[in-house]
Amino acid sequence: MLGIHDFAWFLLAGLLLNITPGADMLFILTRTTAQGARAGAAAALGVGAGCLVHVTAAAAGLSALVAASNTAFAVVKWMGAAYLVWLGLTLVRKGLVRRAKPDQGVGRDHAVGGFVPVESGAPVLRAVMLQGMLTNLLNPKIILFFLAFLPQFVRPATGTQGWAFLLLGVVFTVNSTLFNLLVALLAARAHARLGRVSAMGRWVRGATGLVFVGLGLRLALATRA
């Protein structure tokens, strides 16, 4: 169909890639442990939306232009690096601030064993979703990933490569989003059981922030090779 081959291998490879930790998964885990399962789900949906933009760009050939242009690649790279460093420093700062006690919060879903999510109304969830989308979009390595990964399962010179790219990309994005939603659910349950000491949560956020800063610096030094 549409020149696609070895579809079962594509699904298996996609699964293995999805379970590999990266900036997207780390962001989802951070939002889940800080704000609860709904925020984690919003982060996962935001990452999925970012993937769909990458997939559409790959199908339209725009990703190839970014990958071929040193200037375009550098712009996306530096924007992504700056965003990750900013996000990391924000998490470090929040990790240094004590959480409010359960009876001091408004609009919280629950407080289980010291796990007190912050406000998770619609505006907050939209903001988390946008952050997840930006975390994914501003990573030029994902552009190169789709351009390197998807063609391996599309026969050349069929005249339908664009549609094949789009179909494979959508399948990959749906599967990865379902996996990320599962990650958010499991992380929320684990945090509800293990996050009884509020100081632990602050240390986790601070450490995660430092990791994001490291990822941003690593991205800043990345090349297209």
Residue frames relative to the residue before (quaternion, step in Angstrom):
aa qw qx qy qz dx dy dz
M 1.0000 0.0000 0.0000 0.0000 0.00 0.00 0.00
L 0.8486 -0.0327 -0.0312 0.5270 3.57 -0.72 1.14
G 0.6461 -0.5462 0.3199 0.4265 3.58 1.17 0.52
I 0.4507 0.6785 -0.4611 0.3519 3.60 1.24 0.30
H 0.0277 -0.7953 0.6055 0.0009 3.58 -0.97 0.84
D 0.8235 0.2240 -0.1805 0.4890 3.57 -1.31 0.39
F 0.0933 0.8489 -0.5139 0.0808 3.55 0.96 0.91
A 0.6260 0.5411 -0.3439 0.4439 3.61 1.02 -0.75
W 0.6517 0.4961 -0.3131 0.4808 3.59 1.01 -0.78
F 0.5968 0.5586 -0.3500 0.4575 3.56 1.12 -0.68
L 0.6653 0.4968 -0.3043 0.4669 3.59 0.92 -0.90
L 0.6608 0.5043 -0.3118 0.4603 3.59 0.95 -0.86
A 0.6618 0.4982 -0.3072 0.4685 3.58 0.91 -0.91
G 0.6363 0.5344 -0.3228 0.4531 3.57 1.02 -0.79
L 0.6400 0.5238 -0.3213 0.4613 3.57 1.01 -0.81
L 0.6664 0.5004 -0.3024 0.4627 3.57 0.91 -0.91
L 0.6519 0.5042 -0.3131 0.4720 3.58 1.04 -0.75
N 0.6476 0.5402 -0.3217 0.4305 3.58 1.02 -0.78
I 0.7111 0.4509 -0.2722 0.4657 3.58 0.99 -0.75
T 0.5260 0.6064 -0.4221 0.4211 3.59 1.29 0.01
P 0.4262 -0.7260 0.4682 0.2684 3.63 -0.58 1.07
G 0.0945 0.7792 -0.6142 0.0815 3.53 -1.09 0.77
A 0.7689 -0.3509 0.2465 0.4743 3.57 -1.29 -0.17
D 0.6402 0.5361 -0.3331 0.4379 3.60 0.97 -0.81
M 0.6834 0.4723 -0.2915 0.4742 3.58 0.83 -0.97
L 0.6370 0.5308 -0.3304 0.4509 3.57 0.98 -0.81
F 0.6384 0.5194 -0.3257 0.4654 3.57 1.00 -0.78
I 0.6485 0.5179 -0.3145 0.4609 3.58 0.95 -0.87
L 0.6585 0.5015 -0.3077 0.4692 3.58 0.93 -0.88
T 0.6514 0.5229 -0.3190 0.4478 3.58 0.96 -0.83
R 0.6794 0.4790 -0.2957 0.4708 3.58 0.86 -0.93
T 0.6362 0.5363 -0.3339 0.4428 3.58 1.02 -0.76
T 0.7184 0.4463 -0.2629 0.4643 3.57 0.78 -1.00
A 0.6956 0.4668 -0.2818 0.4678 3.59 1.10 -0.57
Q 0.8398 0.1952 -0.0462 0.5044 3.58 0.95 -0.86
G 0.6431 -0.5587 0.3267 0.4093 3.59 1.19 0.07
A 0.7439 -0.4514 0.2842 0.4026 3.52 -1.38 0.21
R 0.6487 0.5273 -0.3362 0.4338 3.59 0.96 -0.77
A 0.6418 0.4976 -0.3243 0.4851 3.58 1.03 -0.72
G 0.6269 0.5287 -0.3340 0.4647 3.58 1.05 -0.74
A 0.6466 0.5058 -0.3150 0.4763 3.57 1.02 -0.80
A 0.6346 0.5211 -0.3280 0.4671 3.59 1.02 -0.79
A 0.6339 0.5219 -0.3264 0.4682 3.58 1.02 -0.79
A 0.6501 0.5180 -0.3119 0.4601 3.58 0.97 -0.87
L 0.6620 0.4910 -0.3057 0.4767 3.58 0.97 -0.83
G 0.6277 0.5320 -0.3378 0.4570 3.59 1.06 -0.68
V 0.6334 0.5134 -0.3193 0.4830 3.57 1.01 -0.84
G 0.6478 0.5184 -0.3151 0.4608 3.58 0.99 -0.83
A 0.6339 0.5204 -0.3310 0.4666 3.58 1.01 -0.77
G 0.6330 0.5261 -0.3269 0.4643 3.57 1.03 -0.77
C 0.6371 0.5263 -0.3199 0.4636 3.57 1.01 -0.83
L 0.6427 0.5236 -0.3302 0.4513 3.58 0.98 -0.79
V 0.6219 0.5206 -0.3441 0.4731 3.58 1.05 -0.68
H 0.6439 0.5118 -0.3189 0.4709 3.59 0.97 -0.85
V 0.6572 0.5213 -0.3093 0.4480 3.56 0.93 -0.92
T 0.6619 0.5017 -0.3044 0.4664 3.58 0.90 -0.92
A 0.6484 0.5122 -0.3116 0.4692 3.57 1.02 -0.82
A 0.6385 0.5211 -0.3252 0.4637 3.57 1.02 -0.80
A 0.6632 0.5046 -0.3042 0.4615 3.57 0.96 -0.88
A 0.7104 0.4463 -0.2560 0.4802 3.57 1.06 -0.75
G 0.5381 -0.6470 0.3900 0.3737 3.57 1.26 -0.16
L 0.4613 0.7001 -0.4440 0.3163 3.59 1.25 -0.03
S 0.6237 0.5508 -0.3440 0.4350 3.57 1.03 -0.75
A 0.6193 0.5458 -0.3422 0.4487 3.55 1.07 -0.74
L 0.6359 0.5271 -0.3290 0.4578 3.57 1.05 -0.73
V 0.6485 0.5050 -0.3171 0.4731 3.59 1.00 -0.84
A 0.6688 0.5066 -0.3018 0.4528 3.57 0.94 -0.91
A 0.7044 0.4658 -0.2674 0.4641 3.58 1.07 -0.70
S 0.6950 0.4558 -0.2684 0.4870 3.59 1.19 -0.46
N 0.4159 -0.7146 0.5088 0.2398 3.56 -0.68 1.08
T 0.6589 0.5190 -0.3117 0.4464 3.57 0.96 -0.86
A 0.6807 0.4855 -0.2946 0.4628 3.59 0.83 -0.99
F 0.6461 0.5130 -0.3208 0.4653 3.56 0.96 -0.85
A 0.6672 0.5069 -0.3078 0.4507 3.60 0.92 -0.88
V 0.6327 0.5351 -0.3361 0.4476 3.59 0.99 -0.80
V 0.6801 0.4720 -0.2906 0.4798 3.57 0.85 -0.97
K 0.6435 0.5426 -0.3226 0.4330 3.57 0.97 -0.87
W 0.7131 0.4503 -0.2686 0.4652 3.59 0.79 -0.98
M 0.6101 0.5264 -0.3540 0.4747 3.58 1.08 -0.62
G 0.6696 0.4986 -0.2947 0.4649 3.57 0.94 -0.88
A 0.6475 0.5174 -0.3182 0.4603 3.58 0.98 -0.86
A 0.6605 0.5051 -0.3077 0.4625 3.58 0.92 -0.91
Y 0.6555 0.5144 -0.3183 0.4520 3.59 0.97 -0.83
L 0.6669 0.4972 -0.3099 0.4604 3.59 0.91 -0.86
V 0.6452 0.5027 -0.3272 0.4732 3.60 0.96 -0.79
W 0.6423 0.5144 -0.3212 0.4688 3.60 0.95 -0.85
L 0.6576 0.5044 -0.3060 0.4685 3.56 0.93 -0.91
G 0.6548 0.5196 -0.3090 0.4537 3.58 0.97 -0.84
L 0.6715 0.4881 -0.3005 0.4697 3.58 0.90 -0.89
T 0.6077 0.5452 -0.3479 0.4609 3.58 1.11 -0.64
L 0.6646 0.4941 -0.2995 0.4738 3.57 0.97 -0.85
V 0.6251 0.5272 -0.3389 0.4653 3.58 1.01 -0.76
R 0.6542 0.5104 -0.3136 0.4616 3.58 0.93 -0.88
K 0.6792 0.4769 -0.2968 0.4723 3.58 0.92 -0.86
G 0.6167 0.5583 -0.3452 0.4346 3.56 1.12 -0.60
L 0.6672 0.4976 -0.2934 0.4703 3.57 1.24 -0.44
V 0.6486 0.5040 -0.3050 0.4820 3.57 1.33 -0.19
R 0.4545 -0.6859 0.4956 0.2782 3.55 -0.89 0.90
R 0.4699 -0.6590 0.5125 0.2869 3.52 -1.11 0.78
A 0.5267 -0.6047 0.4855 0.3483 3.57 -1.20 0.49
K 0.5446 -0.5993 0.4639 0.3592 3.56 -1.15 0.54
P 0.6812 -0.5227 0.3135 0.4054 3.60 -1.13 0.56
D 0.7295 0.4328 -0.2676 0.4571 3.60 0.92 -0.79
Q 0.6103 0.5527 -0.3582 0.4401 3.58 1.27 0.07
G 0.6297 0.5667 -0.3290 0.4172 3.58 1.22 -0.22
V 0.2093 -0.7472 0.6169 0.1314 3.52 -1.27 0.47
G 0.8216 0.2214 -0.1649 0.4988 3.56 -0.98 0.83
R 0.4497 0.6815 -0.4679 0.3381 3.60 1.14 0.51
D 0.5264 -0.6620 0.4388 0.3034 3.53 -1.07 0.75
H 0.7832 -0.1890 0.1887 0.5615 3.56 0.79 -1.01
A 0.1898 -0.7472 0.6193 0.1489 3.54 -1.31 0.18
V 0.0517 0.8168 -0.5650 0.1044 3.54 -0.09 1.33
G 0.8550 -0.0957 0.0433 0.5079 3.56 -0.61 1.15
G 0.7429 -0.3943 0.2304 0.4894 3.57 0.99 0.78
F 0.5473 0.5812 -0.4121 0.4391 3.61 1.27 -0.01
V 0.0677 0.8240 -0.5523 0.1070 3.57 -0.11 1.29
P 0.2241 -0.7941 0.5475 0.1390 3.61 -0.09 1.20
V 0.4551 -0.6484 0.5232 0.3143 3.56 -1.12 0.60
E 0.7637 -0.3593 0.2383 0.4805 3.54 -1.28 0.05
S 0.0620 -0.8137 0.5779 -0.0082 3.56 -0.91 0.94
G 0.2235 0.7825 -0.5439 0.2048 3.56 0.93 0.89
A 0.7678 -0.3960 0.2513 0.4364 3.55 -1.35 0.11
P 0.6647 0.4907 -0.3420 0.4476 3.68 0.82 -0.78
V 0.6505 0.5079 -0.3202 0.4652 3.58 0.98 -0.82
L 0.6669 0.5000 -0.3072 0.4591 3.58 0.91 -0.89
R 0.6236 0.5209 -0.3431 0.4712 3.60 1.03 -0.69
A 0.6445 0.5177 -0.3223 0.4613 3.58 1.00 -0.79
V 0.6444 0.5116 -0.3146 0.4734 3.58 1.00 -0.84
M 0.6442 0.5211 -0.3187 0.4603 3.58 0.98 -0.85
L 0.6504 0.5059 -0.3150 0.4710 3.59 0.99 -0.83
Q 0.6322 0.5256 -0.3317 0.4627 3.58 1.01 -0.78
G 0.6477 0.5151 -0.3164 0.4637 3.58 0.98 -0.83
M 0.6448 0.5203 -0.3150 0.4629 3.55 1.01 -0.82
L 0.6740 0.4891 -0.2979 0.4666 3.59 0.94 -0.87
T 0.6035 0.5615 -0.3557 0.4405 3.59 1.04 -0.75
N 0.6977 0.4529 -0.2573 0.4918 3.55 1.05 -0.79
L 0.6927 0.5098 -0.2903 0.4195 3.57 0.83 -1.00
L 0.7460 0.4209 -0.2233 0.4652 3.58 0.94 -0.88
N 0.5494 0.5573 -0.4208 0.4588 3.55 1.09 0.71
P 0.2735 -0.8058 0.4986 0.1651 3.61 -0.14 1.21
K 0.5428 0.6167 -0.4066 0.3996 3.59 1.19 -0.38
I 0.6148 0.5379 -0.3539 0.4555 3.59 1.12 -0.58
I 0.5824 0.5565 -0.3662 0.4658 3.57 1.13 -0.65
L 0.6896 0.4654 -0.2801 0.4789 3.57 0.86 -0.96
F 0.6024 0.5720 -0.3617 0.4232 3.57 1.06 -0.71
F 0.6977 0.4640 -0.2879 0.4637 3.59 0.77 -0.99
L 0.6596 0.5080 -0.3137 0.4566 3.58 1.02 -0.76
A 0.6998 0.4420 -0.2705 0.4917 3.60 1.14 -0.56
F 0.7160 0.4860 -0.2527 0.4328 3.58 0.99 -0.86
L 0.7171 0.4906 -0.2814 0.4074 3.59 0.68 -1.05
P 0.6561 0.5257 -0.3530 0.4106 3.68 0.84 -0.77
Q 0.5611 0.6180 -0.3960 0.3826 3.62 1.13 -0.42
F 0.7502 0.3592 -0.1925 0.5207 3.58 1.21 -0.43
V 0.6357 0.4773 -0.3320 0.5077 3.58 1.26 0.42
R 0.4008 -0.7103 0.5226 0.2485 3.56 -0.83 0.97
P 0.4504 -0.7019 0.4786 0.2745 3.60 -0.90 0.87
A 0.8394 0.2403 -0.1622 0.4597 3.52 -1.37 0.34
T 0.4199 0.6905 -0.4937 0.3211 3.60 0.91 0.82
G 0.4469 -0.7021 0.4466 0.3284 3.58 1.22 -0.34
T 0.7215 0.3843 -0.2432 0.5222 3.59 1.26 -0.04
Q 0.2465 0.8110 -0.5054 0.1616 3.59 1.18 0.43
G 0.6318 0.5522 -0.3374 0.4266 3.58 0.96 -0.82
W 0.6861 0.4646 -0.2780 0.4860 3.58 0.91 -0.91
A 0.6249 0.5284 -0.3373 0.4653 3.57 1.07 -0.71
F 0.6154 0.5377 -0.3313 0.4717 3.59 1.02 -0.84
L 0.6792 0.5077 -0.2886 0.4446 3.54 0.86 -1.03
L 0.6739 0.4970 -0.3018 0.4558 3.59 0.88 -0.92
L 0.6757 0.4798 -0.2967 0.4744 3.58 0.86 -0.93
G 0.6528 0.5218 -0.3162 0.4490 3.56 0.97 -0.81
V 0.6468 0.5066 -0.3207 0.4714 3.58 0.99 -0.79
V 0.6406 0.5166 -0.3238 0.4668 3.59 0.97 -0.85
F 0.6536 0.5092 -0.3083 0.4674 3.57 0.93 -0.91
T 0.6763 0.5027 -0.2944 0.4509 3.59 0.92 -0.92
V 0.6439 0.5143 -0.3260 0.4633 3.59 0.96 -0.82
N 0.6706 0.4948 -0.2984 0.4652 3.57 0.90 -0.93
S 0.6758 0.4887 -0.3025 0.4616 3.58 0.91 -0.87
T 0.6352 0.5241 -0.3329 0.4593 3.59 1.05 -0.72
L 0.6351 0.5135 -0.3275 0.4751 3.59 0.99 -0.80
F 0.6504 0.5046 -0.3170 0.4710 3.58 0.97 -0.83
N 0.6736 0.4968 -0.3003 0.4575 3.60 0.92 -0.87
L 0.6085 0.5307 -0.3507 0.4744 3.59 1.10 -0.63
L 0.6338 0.5132 -0.3214 0.4813 3.57 1.06 -0.74
V 0.6196 0.5376 -0.3340 0.4642 3.58 1.02 -0.80
A 0.6573 0.5112 -0.3092 0.4594 3.59 0.94 -0.90
L 0.6596 0.5115 -0.3093 0.4557 3.59 0.95 -0.87
L 0.6859 0.4743 -0.2864 0.4717 3.57 0.87 -0.94
A 0.6401 0.5231 -0.3293 0.4563 3.58 1.02 -0.78
A 0.6414 0.5199 -0.3284 0.4588 3.60 0.99 -0.78
R 0.6695 0.4909 -0.3035 0.4677 3.58 0.93 -0.85
A 0.6576 0.5027 -0.3164 0.4634 3.57 0.94 -0.85
H 0.6698 0.4982 -0.3083 0.4562 3.57 0.93 -0.85
A 0.6195 0.5477 -0.3464 0.4430 3.58 1.06 -0.71
R 0.7091 0.4415 -0.2555 0.4868 3.58 1.10 -0.67
L 0.7791 0.3620 -0.1786 0.4797 3.56 0.94 -0.87
G 0.6643 0.5410 -0.3104 0.4120 3.58 1.15 -0.50
R 0.2020 0.8182 -0.5162 0.1526 3.59 0.88 0.89
V 0.7041 0.3776 -0.2526 0.5457 3.56 1.17 -0.44
S 0.4019 -0.7525 0.4610 0.2445 3.56 -0.44 1.20
A 0.5911 0.5809 -0.3720 0.4181 3.59 1.09 -0.66
M 0.5951 0.5704 -0.3664 0.4316 3.59 1.08 -0.68
G 0.6555 0.5186 -0.3142 0.4501 3.56 0.96 -0.86
R 0.6452 0.5155 -0.3253 0.4605 3.58 1.01 -0.77
W 0.6477 0.5107 -0.3182 0.4673 3.58 0.99 -0.83
V 0.6374 0.5260 -0.3284 0.4575 3.59 1.01 -0.82
R 0.6629 0.4949 -0.3142 0.4658 3.60 0.90 -0.88
G 0.6550 0.5150 -0.3197 0.4511 3.57 0.97 -0.84
A 0.6639 0.4968 -0.3002 0.4715 3.56 0.96 -0.90
T 0.6405 0.5206 -0.3209 0.4645 3.58 1.02 -0.82
G 0.6224 0.5436 -0.3354 0.4523 3.56 1.04 -0.76
L 0.6476 0.5088 -0.3171 0.4703 3.57 0.98 -0.82
V 0.6230 0.5308 -0.3366 0.4656 3.59 1.07 -0.73
F 0.6493 0.5084 -0.3194 0.4668 3.58 0.98 -0.82
V 0.6170 0.5244 -0.3466 0.4734 3.59 1.02 -0.74
G 0.6518 0.5127 -0.3066 0.4673 3.57 1.00 -0.85
L 0.6420 0.5135 -0.3207 0.4704 3.58 1.01 -0.80
G 0.6442 0.5237 -0.3222 0.4549 3.56 1.02 -0.79
L 0.6636 0.4897 -0.3026 0.4777 3.58 0.95 -0.86
R 0.6318 0.5244 -0.3309 0.4651 3.57 1.06 -0.76
L 0.6469 0.5118 -0.3173 0.4679 3.57 1.00 -0.82
A 0.6256 0.5502 -0.3405 0.4358 3.57 1.01 -0.79
L 0.7193 0.4243 -0.2359 0.4970 3.58 1.11 -0.66
A 0.4827 0.6993 -0.4215 0.3166 3.58 1.30 -0.12
T 0.2017 -0.7418 0.6255 0.1333 3.53 -1.27 0.55
R 0.6348 -0.5432 0.3821 0.3949 3.56 -1.27 0.15
A 0.5306 0.6450 -0.4113 0.3651 3.61 1.20 -0.27
